Amino acid sequence: MTEAPGALIQMDGSLNLRDLGGWPTASGGSIRSGVLFRSDRLSDLTEADLSRHDDLGIRTVIDLRYESEVAEHPSRLWSVVDNHVEIPMGGGAADQKSFLDRAFSGEMDGIDATWVGEAYIEMLTEHASDFGRAVSTAIDAAPALFHCTAGKDRTGLFAMLVLSACDVSRDDILRDFDLSNEYRAEKRIAALAPTFAEKGLDVENFRAALGAPRPSMEMAFDFLDAEHGGPVNYLQSVAGLGEDGIAAIRVLLA
């Protein structure tokens, strides 16, 4: 489906749509393409984009955004979607509007990768059952697309968990995470820079929250290793998938 692991699928109204397939697994295989897709928000899709999504055959959309995000930017869905599931989760860097409001009001003058990493750990801690439900939904109703607002924080954690369950290497999972910077974050930072300047702020001081900082995802990995025996055991024991759920992920994708 894609030319290379993590290759961007071009759309007019979204910046971060990718097939999760193609990444190599420890067994010597690779993640199956055309099964799971990751994206940023779907509210700005054009008619041409909707047709392109139809062609991808995606029938299930899993929306990880807060209710307020959904209300402000409702998704545009294509004709073959017959399963649209909202599983709200977030906090910290995931809630882009909230942290921007706080920054522009003078409440904060910068955000670093540690702050973002702590937000990831908070999400993994508070939304374990939500991650389990989201992954189970994707397993049961593929081909599926999962997304949040920017397609990097909540979506990045979802992708990390699923790819880990399929024995994709940590380095390749981090490469997948990094791609959000190339595809979306740099464009977003450039677009917001004038507004930050008007508020007397340097957008570079907020790069970690607007981008996908590798040290933050490494913090999430380290947390799961230390507290839960790794991402796979977290999915199995904490998120509630059990051994059968992990096996189903591998059958579907690997």
N, C-alpha and C positions, 0 to 999 in steps of 0.2 A: 504493500500500500504506500510505503514511503521509500524514498531513495536511499536513506541511511537512518540509523537509529536517531530519533529526536528531530528528524527533518521537519521543517515548518510546512504546514498545509496552508497555502495562501488563501486569505479571505479579505474582503474589503472592510468588514465591520468588526473583525476581531484580530488580535495580534499574536496569539499564543496557542493556536490549535495544532496539536500534534498527535500522531498515532503512537501509542505506548509500545508498539511492537518493534522488533529488530534488535533489541539489546541482547548480547550474548549471555548465556547461563553457564553455571559451573559444570553442567553435564556435557557441554559442547554444542548444545542447541542454541536456540534464540527464542525470544518472546514472539508469539504469533501476532501477525499484523491483522488489522481489520476487526479487532475484538474490543479493545478499550482505547478511548481517546481522551485527551486532557485539553482543557481550554480555559481562556479567560471568559468574561461575561458574554452573553449572547444577545444582549439587548439592542445592539447596533447592527445586527446582520442585515444585509441588503437582500433584495429578492434573488439576486444571482447567488449570494452566499447560501440562501435556503436551498436552492437547487443543488448546489455543490454538496451540502450536507445530505440531501436526499440520495445523491449518488454514492456517498460513503456508506449508506445503509444503516445509519445509527438509529435505533428504535427506542432507546432508553436514555433519558437525560437525568443526571443526578446533580442537583443544585445544592452546594454546600454553604450558601450565603445566608446571612441573617435575614429575618423578615423585612427589616427596614431597607436593606439593600435590594431585595426582590421588589419591594413596592416602588422604590425610586427608579429602578432599571429593570422592568419586567422582561423576561426572556422572549425572544422571537423563536418559535419552533417550526421545524420543517414538517412536511406532510406525512412522513412515515413514522414520526414519533407517536408511540402509543402508550408510553410509560414515562411520566414526568414526576420525579420524586424529589421533594425538598427535605433536606436533612441539615438544618441550621447549625452551624458551629463557627467559632471564631474567637475574637479577643485580641487585644494588642495590635500587632502589625497587620493582622488579617483584616481589621476594620479600617480600611483606608480612609474613609470619610471622617471617622472619629479622630484619628490621629492627625489628619490634616487640619481639622477644626481646632484641635488643641494647639497645634503648632502655630497656626495663624492668629490665635487669640493670645499668644505670648506665653502659653503654659509650659512650653518646652522649646529649647533651642537646638536640639539635635537628638538623634537616635543612633545607637551603635549596634554592632552585630550581636553583642551579648544580650541586649534588650530584646532583639528579635528572637534569639535562641531561647530565651526564657519564655517568650510568648508561645513558641512552638511546644515547649515542654508543658506549659499550662494547657494548651489545646489537647495534647496527647493524654494528659492526666484527666481533664474534665470531660473529654468527649470520646473516651475509649469505646463506649457502646455505640456512639454515633458512627465512628469509623468502622466498627464491626458491621453495623447495619448497611452503611454505604458500600462496603466491599461485598457483602452478601447480595445486595441488590444488583451490583454489577455482574456478579457470578451468575445469578439466576436469570438475568434479563439482557445479556449481551446480544448484539453489539451495543455498547453503552459509551456515553460521554459523561465525564465528571468535570465539574468546573466550580470556580468561585468568582471573585471579581477580577483579580489580576492573573489568576491561573498559576500562582507561584507558591503561596503559603499553605493554605488548606489543601489545594490541589497538589502541591509539592509533597506534603506529608502523605496524602493518599497514595500517590505514585510510589513514594519511598517504601511504604508498607507492602504494596502489591508486588513490586519488583523484588523486594527482599524475600518475600514468600516464594518467589520463583528462582531463588539463588542467583540473581544478578549481583555482580560485585558491588561493593560499597563505592568504589571509585567510579563505576559507570552510572550508578544512581546519582552520585554527585554531579557527574557530567550532564545528566538529564536535567537536574535541578538548575545548573548554571545557565542552561540555554534560555531561561526566562529573561536573563539580563540582555542577551543578544536580541531576542525577538521583541520584547516588550519594554523592559525597564528603562533602557537607554532612551527610547522614544518618549516615555512618560516623564522622565527626569528633565529632558530638554523642554518639553511642553510646559512643565510646571515651574521651571527656573525663573521666568519673569514674574510670576505671581509671588514666589518666595522673595525675590528681590524687592518687590513693592512692599512687602511686610517687614523688610529689614533683616531677612533671614538668608542664609546660604544654603541652597538646595543640597549641596554636597554633604552637609551635616546630617542630612536625612536619607542619604543614599541607601543605607542598610534597610530601612523600612520600605523604600520605594523599589528596591531591587531584590535580588535573591542571593544573599550573602552566604557563601559556602560555609564559613565558620558556624553560622546559625544552624544549618542542617547537620553539621558535624556534632553540635551540642545535642541535637535531638537523637542522633544515633547513640552518642555516649550515654545519654540518659536511659534509653531503652536497653542498652547493654548492661548498665550498672543496676538498674532497678527491676528489670523484667526479663533478663536473660536474652535480650535481643529483639528485633522487630517481629520475627516469626512467632516467638513465644508470647509476645505482647498480643498479636492478633489472635493467637489460639486461646490463650488463657485469660487475658484481660478484656479484650474486645469481644470475646465470646464466640469466635468462629469454631473452636474445637479442632480436633485432628481432621475431621471430615471436611471442614471448611478450607483448611490449608490444602488438603488433597484436591479439592474442587478447583481452587485457584490454579494449581499446577496443571491439572488436566485441561483447563480452559486455555491457559496462556503458554504453557511450556510443553 
